[in-house]
Amino acid sequence: MIVTSIEPHTKTKVKVCLDNRTDFQLYKKEISKYDIKVGRELDNYDEILRDTLIPRAKRRAMHLLEKMDRTYKEIETKLKQNGYPREAIDKAIEYVASYNYINDERYACSYVRSYKDCRSKNRIMQDLYHKGIDKELIDNALEEEYTTDENELIRSYIRKRNYNSSNATDKERSKMYRFLMGKGFNYDTISKYL
């Protein structure tokens, strides 16, 4: 692998680009430690990966999970954004998963429990899908945890917003439609109540 460029990334870090399209970030002082120069063969990539990038990616993944649960996809995305190469990302995810710190099934169930009283089943399904959770896990979590009556949920939103369908203006009606659509309710269900 040939080093094609070394670009400043932050005040203390640089981005190292290789000819095989692998990019990674190191601290500026590590460039001289590993004797990395543009146009030269990078013979010690495995050493850099083993001694620096993988341990750093593991620590970053642990840090990301300190305050909140995350999905596999969210951890992967964050580590990519932090400039870790694929091998380091895979090892970091494998590491946190081995301790069950990351578990998409648990995450999906927890998410459904948290939002079942304020979002429709469709909205929760979309949210979880965008977070990278498998459709089968989403379906199982919704089946186990979603106990909310969506009709009652719509009625409660209408009451909270003091919406009266008999004297609502077109502007108020469309505002309420948009609000309920944002909560994930479908057009036909909303129309029944508005």
C-alpha positions as CSV (number, residue, x, y, z in Angstrom):
1,M,0.0,0.0,0.0
2,I,1.4,3.4,-1.0
3,V,0.6,6.5,0.9
4,T,-1.1,8.9,-1.5
5,S,-1.7,11.8,0.8
6,I,-1.5,13.1,4.4
7,E,-4.0,15.8,4.9
8,P,-4.7,18.0,8.0
9,H,-8.0,17.0,9.6
10,T,-8.1,18.8,12.9
11,K,-5.5,20.7,15.0
12,T,-4.0,17.5,16.3
13,K,-5.0,14.9,13.7
14,V,-4.2,14.1,10.1
15,K,-6.0,11.9,7.5
16,V,-3.8,9.3,5.8
17,C,-5.0,8.1,2.4
18,L,-3.7,5.0,0.8
19,D,-3.8,3.9,-2.9
20,N,-6.2,1.0,-2.1
21,R,-8.8,3.7,-0.9
22,T,-8.2,3.0,2.7
23,D,-8.2,6.1,4.9
24,F,-7.6,6.5,8.5
25,Q,-6.7,9.2,11.0
26,L,-3.7,9.5,13.3
27,Y,-2.4,12.1,15.6
28,K,0.3,14.3,14.0
29,K,3.0,12.9,16.4
30,E,2.1,9.3,15.2
31,I,3.0,10.2,11.6
32,S,6.7,10.4,12.6
33,K,6.5,7.5,15.1
34,Y,5.3,5.2,12.2
35,D,7.5,7.0,9.7
36,I,4.7,7.7,7.2
37,K,5.5,9.7,4.2
38,V,3.6,10.5,1.0
39,G,4.6,8.3,-2.0
40,R,6.2,5.6,0.2
41,E,5.1,2.0,0.8
42,L,3.3,1.6,4.2
43,D,4.8,-1.7,5.3
44,N,3.6,-1.3,8.9
45,Y,-0.2,-0.9,8.3
46,D,-1.0,-4.1,10.3
47,E,1.1,-2.8,13.2
48,I,-0.7,0.6,13.1
49,L,-4.0,-1.2,12.9
50,R,-3.2,-3.6,15.8
51,D,-1.5,-1.2,18.1
52,T,-3.3,2.1,17.5
53,L,-6.5,2.1,15.4
54,I,-8.3,-1.0,16.8
55,P,-7.7,-0.2,20.5
56,R,-8.8,3.4,19.8
57,A,-11.9,2.3,17.9
58,K,-12.9,0.0,20.8
59,R,-12.5,2.9,23.3
60,R,-14.5,5.2,21.0
61,A,-17.3,2.6,20.7
62,M,-17.4,2.1,24.5
63,H,-17.6,5.9,24.9
64,L,-20.5,6.1,22.4
65,L,-22.4,3.6,24.5
66,E,-21.7,5.2,27.9
67,K,-24.7,7.5,28.0
68,M,-27.2,5.7,25.7
69,D,-27.9,2.5,23.9
70,R,-27.2,2.5,20.2
71,T,-27.7,0.2,17.3
72,Y,-25.0,-1.6,15.3
73,K,-25.6,0.8,12.4
74,E,-25.3,3.8,14.6
75,I,-22.0,2.7,16.1
76,E,-20.7,1.8,12.6
77,T,-21.7,5.2,11.2
78,K,-20.1,7.1,14.1
79,L,-16.8,5.2,13.8
80,K,-16.8,5.8,10.0
81,Q,-17.3,9.5,10.7
82,N,-14.4,9.4,13.2
83,G,-12.1,8.2,10.4
84,Y,-11.6,4.5,11.4
85,P,-10.9,2.0,8.7
86,R,-13.2,-0.9,8.1
87,E,-11.1,-3.5,9.9
88,A,-11.0,-1.3,13.1
89,I,-14.7,-0.7,12.9
90,D,-15.5,-4.4,12.6
91,K,-13.2,-5.3,15.6
92,A,-14.7,-2.5,17.7
93,I,-18.3,-3.7,17.0
94,E,-17.3,-7.3,17.6
95,Y,-15.7,-6.2,21.0
96,V,-18.7,-4.3,22.3
97,A,-21.1,-7.0,21.1
98,S,-19.2,-9.7,22.9
99,Y,-20.1,-8.0,26.2
100,N,-23.7,-7.5,25.0
101,Y,-23.3,-3.7,25.2
102,I,-24.9,-3.5,21.8
103,N,-28.0,-5.5,21.1
104,D,-30.5,-4.4,18.4
105,E,-33.3,-6.6,19.7
106,R,-33.0,-5.0,23.2
107,Y,-32.7,-1.5,21.6
108,A,-35.9,-2.1,19.5
109,C,-37.9,-3.2,22.5
110,S,-36.7,-0.3,24.6
111,Y,-37.5,2.1,21.8
112,V,-41.0,0.8,21.4
113,R,-41.7,1.0,25.1
114,S,-40.4,4.6,25.2
115,Y,-42.4,5.9,22.3
116,K,-45.6,3.8,22.2
117,D,-47.6,6.4,24.0
118,C,-46.7,9.3,21.7
119,R,-46.1,7.8,18.3
120,S,-47.9,5.6,15.9
121,K,-46.8,2.0,15.1
122,N,-45.8,3.2,11.6
123,R,-43.7,6.0,12.9
124,I,-41.9,3.8,15.3
125,M,-41.3,1.2,12.6
126,Q,-39.8,3.9,10.3
127,D,-37.6,5.3,13.1
128,L,-36.2,1.8,13.9
129,Y,-35.7,1.0,10.2
130,H,-33.6,4.2,9.8
131,K,-31.6,3.3,12.8
132,G,-30.6,0.1,10.9
133,I,-32.7,-2.5,12.8
134,D,-33.7,-5.6,10.9
135,K,-37.4,-5.7,9.9
136,E,-38.0,-9.0,11.7
137,L,-36.6,-7.5,15.0
138,I,-38.8,-4.5,14.5
139,D,-41.9,-6.6,13.9
140,N,-41.2,-8.7,17.0
141,A,-40.6,-5.7,19.2
142,L,-43.8,-4.0,18.0
143,E,-45.8,-7.3,18.6
144,E,-44.4,-7.6,22.1
145,E,-44.3,-4.0,23.3
146,Y,-46.8,-1.9,21.4
147,T,-50.0,-2.0,23.4
148,T,-51.3,1.5,22.6
149,D,-54.7,2.0,21.0
150,E,-53.9,4.3,18.1
151,N,-57.4,5.6,17.9
152,E,-57.3,6.7,21.5
153,L,-53.8,8.3,20.9
154,I,-55.2,10.4,18.0
155,R,-58.2,11.5,20.2
156,S,-55.8,12.5,23.0
157,Y,-53.7,14.6,20.6
158,I,-56.9,16.3,19.3
159,R,-58.0,17.0,22.9
160,K,-54.6,18.3,23.9
161,R,-54.5,20.7,21.0
162,N,-58.0,21.9,21.6
163,Y,-59.0,21.0,18.1
164,N,-62.7,21.2,17.3
165,S,-63.6,19.8,13.9
166,S,-67.0,21.5,13.8
167,N,-65.6,25.0,13.8
168,A,-62.0,24.5,12.6
169,T,-60.8,26.7,9.8
170,D,-59.0,25.1,6.8
171,K,-55.7,26.4,8.1
172,E,-56.3,24.7,11.6
173,R,-57.4,21.5,9.9
174,S,-54.3,21.3,7.7
175,K,-52.1,22.1,10.7
176,M,-53.6,19.3,12.6
177,Y,-53.3,16.9,9.6
178,R,-49.6,17.8,9.4
179,F,-49.1,17.3,13.1
180,L,-50.7,13.9,13.1
181,M,-49.0,12.8,9.9
182,G,-45.7,13.8,11.6
183,K,-46.6,11.3,14.4
184,G,-46.9,8.6,11.8
185,F,-50.7,8.2,11.5
186,N,-52.0,7.5,8.0
187,Y,-54.3,9.8,6.1
188,D,-57.4,7.6,6.3
189,T,-57.2,7.2,10.1
190,I,-56.7,11.0,10.6
191,S,-59.6,11.8,8.3
192,K,-61.9,9.7,10.4
193,Y,-61.3,12.0,13.4
194,L,-60.9,15.4,11.6
